[in-house]
Amino acid sequence: MKIEIPEHKKLVYETRFVVRWGDMDAMGHVNNTQYFRYMETARIDWMSSIGVNPDPGAQGPVIVNAFCNFYQQLSYPDEVLLRMFVSNPARTTFETWATMERVNQPGVICAAGGGTVIWVDFPRQKATELPEDVRAMVSAD
């Protein structure tokens, strides 16, 4: 099942990285699990850049689902531009989206994915309302 990335979203982060030799599998292309690691790294780097650092004794973000659509294979030594977007804040959640393209082929999306972030009170192990500053940062308006 292909999940479409919405038109209405907010660009919040961009990063570039070089595909490592060890990211590839026996078939000579980036292993599918690596794409999720690329998105996770971008999401964590973005959250750190806005001061959202999970504290096990307080509150923070948790991913409750993730997906990736694969369009073209990445392989060593591709340089990748990953753009991260956010949208749809709800009471306790917001959506994150990512696109990946080769730097030398601008606009050609090789993979696109995302995940739902839920805000959690870690000591209580329960969802809690998004803090207002986080809600403002992820609103696509």
N, CA, C and O of each residue as an XYZ file, in Angstrom:
564
protein
N       0.842     -1.175      0.000
C       0.000      0.000      0.000
C       0.889      1.240      0.000
O       1.763      1.387      0.855
N       0.665      2.109     -0.941
C       1.417      3.351     -1.036
C       0.701      4.437     -0.238
O      -0.500      4.649     -0.408
N       1.432      5.116      0.624
C       0.880      6.221      1.399
C       1.364      7.515      0.763
O       2.566      7.708      0.584
N       0.451      8.389      0.426
C       0.785      9.658     -0.212
C       1.168     10.705      0.821
O       0.575     10.786      1.896
N       2.160     11.496      0.479
C       2.551     12.624      1.330
C       1.671     13.805      0.939
O       1.532     14.102     -0.248
N       1.073     14.485      1.918
C       0.124     15.552      1.595
C       0.793     16.783      0.971
O       1.978     17.042      1.184
N       0.017     17.518      0.210
C       0.498     18.772     -0.378
C       0.712     19.825      0.711
O       1.689     20.573      0.679
N      -0.215     19.873      1.675
C      -0.179     20.898      2.724
C       0.699     20.406      3.877
O       0.268     19.594      4.696
N       1.916     20.901      3.927
C       2.879     20.507      4.952
C       3.894     21.631      5.111
O       3.941     22.556      4.300
N       4.696     21.546      6.149
C       5.657     22.602      6.461
C       7.067     22.017      6.472
O       7.348     21.076      7.214
N       7.954     22.579      5.644
C       9.357     22.162      5.639
C      10.013     22.668      6.926
O       9.970     23.861      7.226
N      10.623     21.744      7.685
C      11.247     22.141      8.951
C      12.730     21.811      9.028
O      13.435     22.318      9.901
N      13.216     20.953      8.107
C      14.604     20.529      8.256
C      15.106     19.947      6.943
O      14.366     19.270      6.229
N      16.367     20.215      6.632
C      17.042     19.601      5.493
C      18.411     19.130      5.941
O      19.071     19.777      6.753
N      18.824     18.007      5.406
C      20.163     17.515      5.693
C      20.685     16.764      4.474
O      19.914     16.240      3.670
N      21.985     16.723      4.356
C      22.638     15.948      3.300
C      23.544     14.922      3.952
O      24.117     15.162      5.015
N      23.662     13.785      3.306
C      24.559     12.746      3.796
C      24.992     11.882      2.628
O      24.320     11.821      1.599
N      26.117     11.219      2.801
C      26.632     10.304      1.791
C      26.252      8.889      2.209
O      26.425      8.506      3.366
N      25.737      8.118      1.263
C      25.433      6.714      1.523
C      26.745      5.998      1.821
O      27.714      6.109      1.069
N      26.762      5.269      2.919
C      27.954      4.506      3.300
C      27.929      3.129      2.639
O      26.863      2.578      2.364
N      29.099      2.593      2.394
C      29.217      1.253      1.820
C      28.414      0.252      2.651
O      27.721     -0.604      2.101
N      28.510      0.363      3.966
C      27.833     -0.569      4.866
C      26.318     -0.417      4.897
O      25.635     -1.253      5.488
N      25.772      0.633      4.272
C      24.316      0.804      4.203
C      23.686     -0.131      3.172
O      22.473     -0.341      3.169
N      24.531     -0.692      2.291
C      24.004     -1.520      1.207
C      23.851     -2.971      1.639
O      24.482     -3.429      2.592
N      22.996     -3.676      0.914
C      22.808     -5.096      1.177
C      23.485     -5.918      0.077
O      24.190     -5.368     -0.769
N      23.271     -7.210      0.095
C      23.926     -8.102     -0.863
C      23.502     -7.829     -2.308
O      24.190     -8.248     -3.239
N      22.397     -7.142     -2.503
C      21.912     -6.832     -3.848
C      22.539     -5.548     -4.405
O      22.253     -5.164     -5.539
N      23.389     -4.885     -3.616
C      24.099     -3.702     -4.089
C      23.313     -2.404     -4.025
O      23.670     -1.431     -4.688
N      22.241     -2.377     -3.232
C      21.523     -1.122     -3.025
C      21.260     -0.940     -1.532
O      21.392     -1.881     -0.749
N      20.891      0.264     -1.152
C      20.666      0.557      0.260
C      19.567     -0.362      0.796
O      18.487     -0.470      0.215
N      19.865     -1.010      1.904
C      18.906     -1.888      2.554
C      17.694     -1.076      3.011
O      17.848      0.049      3.487
N      16.506     -1.630      2.872
C      15.271     -0.917      3.202
C      15.263     -0.356      4.622
O      14.715      0.722      4.855
N      15.856     -1.063      5.562
C      15.844     -0.577      6.944
C      16.633      0.722      7.099
O      16.344      1.516      7.994
N      17.618      0.944      6.244
C      18.429      2.161      6.334
C      17.605      3.413      6.096
O      17.858      4.446      6.717
N      16.622      3.339      5.207
C      15.792      4.510      4.928
C      15.095      4.975      6.199
O      14.956      6.176      6.432
N      14.655      4.024      7.023
C      14.018      4.376      8.292
C      15.038      5.011      9.242
O      14.698      5.924      9.995
N      16.263      4.541      9.211
C      17.314      5.152     10.034
C      17.625      6.563      9.558
O      17.842      7.460     10.372
N      17.649      6.765      8.242
C      17.878      8.114      7.721
C      16.788      9.064      8.219
O      17.083     10.170      8.671
N      15.521      8.625      8.133
C      14.415      9.475      8.596
C      14.485      9.704     10.100
O      14.229     10.810     10.576
N      14.832      8.663     10.844
C      14.936      8.785     12.295
C      16.028      9.793     12.669
O      15.822     10.641     13.536
N      17.173      9.698     12.023
C      18.279     10.619     12.314
C      17.863     12.057     12.026
O      18.128     12.951     12.830
N      17.220     12.287     10.894
C      16.764     13.635     10.554
C      15.747     14.139     11.581
O      15.811     15.291     12.009
N      14.809     13.273     11.974
C      13.781     13.669     12.947
C      14.421     14.037     14.281
O      14.057     15.050     14.878
N      15.363     13.235     14.754
C      16.036     13.512     16.024
C      16.872     14.778     15.928
O      16.855     15.599     16.845
N      17.612     14.951     14.819
C      18.419     16.167     14.639
C      17.533     17.406     14.623
O      17.867     18.417     15.241
N      16.394     17.333     13.913
C      15.464     18.472     13.884
C      14.935     18.754     15.281
O      14.939     19.904     15.720
N      14.484     17.731     15.985
C      13.928     17.943     17.328
C      14.971     18.546     18.264
O      14.661     19.448     19.042
N      16.197     18.053     18.188
C      17.268     18.625     19.017
C      17.501     20.093     18.669
O      17.748     20.911     19.555
N      17.424     20.430     17.367
C      17.672     21.801     16.932
C      16.615     22.777     17.436
O      16.878     23.975     17.537
N      15.407     22.270     17.758
C      14.358     23.148     18.286
C      14.204     22.990     19.803
O      13.259     23.516     20.392
N      15.126     22.272     20.425
C      15.119     22.145     21.874
C      14.225     21.058     22.427
O      13.931     21.050     23.622
N      13.790     20.147     21.587
C      12.963     19.021     22.046
C      13.883     17.838     22.281
O      14.269     17.134     21.348
N      14.224     17.634     23.540
C      15.105     16.541     23.925
C      14.365     15.668     24.932
O      14.122     16.095     26.061
N      14.008     14.457     24.535
C      13.231     13.597     25.427
C      13.915     13.403     26.776
O      15.127     13.206     26.865
N      13.100     13.464     27.809
C      13.569     13.272     29.176
C      12.755     12.129     29.770
O      11.546     12.270     29.952
N      13.401     10.986     30.082
C      12.643      9.834     30.606
C      11.862     10.157     31.883
O      10.932      9.432     32.235
N      12.225     11.224     32.569
C      11.508     11.611     33.777
C      10.424     12.634     33.527
O       9.806     13.118     34.475
N      10.172     12.980     32.256
C       9.189     14.015     31.943
C       8.345     13.595     30.737
O       7.664     12.570     30.767
N       8.403     14.409     29.670
C       7.602     14.162     28.477
C       8.464     14.213     27.233
O       9.586     14.720     27.256
N       7.921     13.678     26.137
C       8.635     13.764     24.879
C       7.961     12.978     23.786
O       6.893     12.403     23.993
N       8.587     12.949     22.607
C       7.993     12.311     21.433
C       8.302     10.818     21.338
O       9.365     10.350     21.745
N       7.345     10.099     20.793
C       7.497      8.674     20.491
C       6.864      8.442     19.123
O       5.806      9.000     18.832
N       7.485      7.640     18.294
C       6.923      7.293     16.995
C       5.955      6.129     17.187
O       6.302      5.115     17.793
N       4.734      6.284     16.663
C       3.740      5.208     16.805
C       3.514      4.445     15.511
O       2.933      3.360     15.534
N       3.958      4.987     14.383
C       3.955      4.228     13.139
C       4.941      4.880     12.187
O       5.300      6.046     12.349
N       5.370      4.127     11.206
C       6.314      4.658     10.212
C       6.098      3.915      8.904
O       5.677      2.759      8.888
N       6.399      4.610      7.799
C       6.256      3.992      6.489
C       7.300      4.578      5.555
O       7.867      5.636      5.826
N       7.550      3.882      4.454
C       8.446      4.390      3.421
C       8.002      3.832      2.077
O       7.779      2.631      1.930
N       7.875      4.729      1.093
C       7.611      4.346     -0.294
C       8.939      4.420     -1.029
O       9.640      5.428     -0.947
N       9.286      3.367     -1.740
C      10.555      3.291     -2.460
C      10.300      3.469     -3.951
O       9.511      2.731     -4.540
N      10.968      4.449     -4.564
C      10.762      4.749     -5.981
C      11.989      4.422     -6.830
O      11.860      3.868     -7.921
N      13.183      4.765     -6.329
C      14.434      4.461     -7.025
C      15.453      4.012     -5.989
O      15.446      4.490     -4.855
N      16.321      3.101     -6.375
C      17.328      2.597     -5.449
C      18.417      3.635     -5.209
O      18.860      4.322     -6.129
N      18.833      3.729     -3.956
C      20.031      4.488     -3.604
C      21.164      3.492     -3.436
O      20.935      2.346     -3.049
N      22.385      3.924     -3.726
C      23.537      3.042     -3.539
C      24.779      3.880     -3.258
O      24.791      5.093     -3.470
N      25.800      3.222     -2.788
C      27.084      3.860     -2.513
C      27.686      4.315     -3.829
O      27.669      3.537     -4.783
N      28.212      5.511     -3.941
C      28.414      6.571     -2.959
C      27.457      7.754     -3.144
O      27.890      8.904     -3.069
N      26.169      7.497     -3.384
C      25.210      8.584     -3.586
C      25.281      9.597     -2.451
O      25.486      9.237     -1.292
N      25.107     10.864     -2.801
C      24.891     11.907     -1.799
C      23.399     12.206     -1.823
O      22.820     12.422     -2.888
N      22.781     12.218     -0.652
C      21.330     12.314     -0.534
C      20.932     13.610      0.155
O      21.547     14.026      1.136
N      19.891     14.241     -0.378
C      19.248     15.377      0.271
C      17.956     14.859      0.880
O      17.079     14.376      0.163
N      17.833     14.957      2.199
C      16.615     14.551      2.889
C      15.930     15.817      3.377
O      16.524     16.628      4.088
N      14.676     15.973      2.987
C      13.861     17.098      3.468
C      12.804     16.540      4.401
O      12.142     15.550      4.088
N      12.652     17.185      5.555
C      11.667     16.747      6.531
C      10.580     17.798      6.672
O      10.848     18.997      6.747
N       9.347     17.314      6.707
C       8.169     18.169      6.803
C       7.324     17.714      7.989
O       7.468     16.593      8.476
N       6.443     18.601      8.443
C       5.493     18.262      9.501
C       4.114     18.788      9.108
O       3.990     19.681      8.269
N       3.082     18.218      9.730
C       1.720     18.699      9.503
C       0.763     18.042     10.480
O       1.127     17.152     11.249
N      -0.462     18.509     10.422
C      -1.608     17.896     11.091
C      -1.480     17.719     12.603
O      -1.690     16.612     13.099
N      -1.141     18.779     13.358
C      -1.130     18.572     14.808
C      -2.538     18.295     15.323
O      -3.501     18.973     14.965
N      -2.624     17.299     16.156
C      -3.881     16.964     16.827
C      -3.657     17.194     18.324
O      -2.701     17.868     18.709
N      -4.502     16.656     19.141
C      -4.369     16.888     20.587
C      -3.049     16.353     21.125
O      -2.369     17.032     21.895
N      -2.678     15.120     20.717
C      -1.471     14.486     21.266
C      -0.459     14.091     20.197
O       0.616     13.592     20.531
N      -0.776     14.303     18.912
C       0.066     13.804     17.829
C       0.321     14.851     16.748
O      -0.366     15.869     16.668
N       1.333     14.572     15.914
C       1.535     15.289     14.664
C       2.229     14.342     13.694
O       2.817     13.337     14.092
N       2.148     14.686     12.415
C       2.733     13.851     11.364
C       4.089     14.402     10.936
O       4.284     15.615     10.865
N       5.021     13.496     10.652
C       6.299     13.875     10.057
C       6.394     13.180      8.707
O       5.901     12.065      8.533
N       7.037     13.854      7.749
C       7.177     13.349      6.384
C       8.607     13.592      5.947
O       9.245     14.534      6.418
N       9.119     12.764      5.063
C      10.479     12.973      4.550
C      10.533     12.560      3.090
O       9.880     11.606      2.665
N      11.327     13.302      2.335
C      11.628     12.920      0.962
C      13.141     12.785      0.843
O      13.891     13.508      1.497
N      13.578     11.855      0.004
C      15.005     11.641     -0.222
C      15.268     11.652     -1.719
O      14.603     10.958     -2.488
N      16.249     12.452     -2.119
C      16.644     12.527     -3.526
C      18.156     12.600     -3.608
O      18.818     13.043     -2.669
N      18.697     12.166     -4.731
C      20.135     12.305     -4.947
C      20.439     13.776     -5.181
O      19.698     14.465     -5.882
N      21.521     14.255     -4.599
C      21.911     15.647     -4.778
C      22.151     15.949     -6.257
O      21.842     17.046     -6.722
N      22.699     14.984     -6.995
C      22.997     15.226     -8.411
C      21.786     15.011     -9.327
O      21.915     15.114    -10.547
N      20.611     14.714     -8.755
C      19.374     14.603     -9.528
C      18.264     15.352     -8.783
O      17.318     14.732     -8.297
N      18.378     16.684     -8.690
C      17.398     17.459     -7.918
C      15.966     17.220     -8.402
O      15.691     17.160     -9.600
N      15.077     17.086     -7.435
C      13.663     16.937     -7.736
C      13.208     15.524     -8.041
O      12.006     15.283     -8.149
N      14.135     14.576     -8.185
C      13.769     13.185     -8.448
C      13.741     12.458     -7.100
O      14.784     12.154     -6.521
N      12.551     12.192     -6.623
C      12.399     11.563     -5.309
C      12.689     10.067     -5.421
O      12.052      9.352     -6.194
N      13.663      9.611     -4.635
C      14.017      8.184     -4.603
C      13.200      7.428     -3.565
O      12.885      6.252     -3.745
N      12.859      8.118     -2.470
C      12.056      7.507     -1.417
C      11.333      8.622     -0.667
O      11.822      9.747     -0.566
N      10.173      8.283     -0.152
C       9.395      9.231      0.645
C       8.701      8.451      1.744
O       8.166      7.368      1.509
N       8.715      9.003      2.931
C       8.108      8.295      4.051
C       7.716      9.230      5.156
O       7.700     10.449      4.987
N       7.401      8.655      6.280
C       7.009      9.475      7.413
C       6.638      8.639      8.609
O       6.813      7.421      8.641
N       6.119      9.343      9.590
C       5.707      8.674     10.812
C       4.852      9.590     11.660
O       4.959     10.814     11.583
N       4.006      8.987     12.465
C       3.184      9.735     13.409
C       3.931      9.824     14.730
O       4.400      8.823     15.270
N       4.030     11.046     15.236
C       4.667     11.293     16.532
C       3.561     11.508     17.558
O       2.638     12.290     17.330
N       3.658     10.819     18.674
C       2.726     11.035     19.782
C       3.524     11.589     20.953
O       4.646     11.150     21.207
N       2.953     12.543     21.658
C       3.601     13.152     22.813
C       3.230     12.335     24.043
O       2.052     12.098     24.309
N       4.245     11.906     24.790
C       4.031     10.963     25.888
C       4.569     11.515     27.199
O       5.636     12.128     27.247
N       3.805     11.283     28.264
C       4.281     11.501     29.632
C       4.960     10.182     29.999
O       4.291      9.190     30.286
N       6.306     10.180     29.986
C       7.043      8.925     30.156
C       6.811      8.248     31.509
O       6.601      7.036     31.537
N       6.841      8.979     32.640
C       6.608      8.283     33.915
C       5.226      7.617     33.993
O       5.086      6.540     34.573
N       4.212      8.260     33.411
C       2.852      7.705     33.443
C       2.594      6.729     32.302
O       1.618      5.981     32.333
N       3.487      6.734     31.268
C       3.315      5.878     30.104
C       1.963      6.120     29.425
O       1.251      5.190     29.047
N       1.639      7.432     29.287
C       0.365      7.809     28.675
C       0.576      8.984     27.745
O       1.449      9.825     27.961
N      -0.244      9.025     26.700
C      -0.229     10.182     25.807
C      -0.691     11.411     26.568
O      -1.535     11.335     27.461
N      -0.113     12.550     26.191
C      -0.498     13.813     26.814
C      -0.534     14.891     25.727
O       0.011     14.695     24.641
N      -1.164     16.007     26.012
C      -1.313     17.057     25.007
C       0.032     17.596     24.547
O       0.980     17.721     25.322
N       0.081     17.916     23.234
C       1.288     18.544     22.687
C       1.510     19.874     23.396
O       0.562     20.638     23.578
N       2.738     20.163     23.796
C       3.014     21.494     24.344
C       2.716     22.554     23.277
O       2.906     22.306     22.087
N       2.259     23.716     23.695
C       1.875     24.769     22.754
C       3.023     25.178     21.834
O       2.792     25.452     20.656
N       4.275     25.225     22.351
C       5.395     25.614     21.486
C       5.639     24.563     20.402
O       5.979     24.909     19.271
N       5.471     23.302     20.734
C       5.624     22.234     19.741
C       4.490     22.315     18.734
O       4.716     22.205     17.529
N       3.267     22.508     19.224
C       2.107     22.634     18.327
C       2.327     23.772     17.327
O       2.029     23.618     16.142
N       2.839     24.899     17.788
C       3.092     26.039     16.899
C       4.150     25.695     15.854
O       4.029     26.100     14.697
N       5.177     24.960     16.243
C       6.254     24.600     15.320
C       5.812     23.625     14.241
O       6.361     23.634     13.139
N       4.833     22.787     14.541
C       4.438     21.768     13.569
C       3.189     22.145     12.789
O       2.771     21.407     11.896
N       2.596     23.268     13.109
C       1.422     23.715     12.343
C       1.859     24.181     10.977
O       2.778     24.992     10.861
N       1.215     23.680      9.943
C       1.605     23.990      8.566
C       1.025     25.313      8.078
O       1.275     25.699      6.936
N       0.272     26.006      8.889
C      -0.321     27.299      8.466
C       0.690     28.409      8.496
O       0.363     29.551      8.173
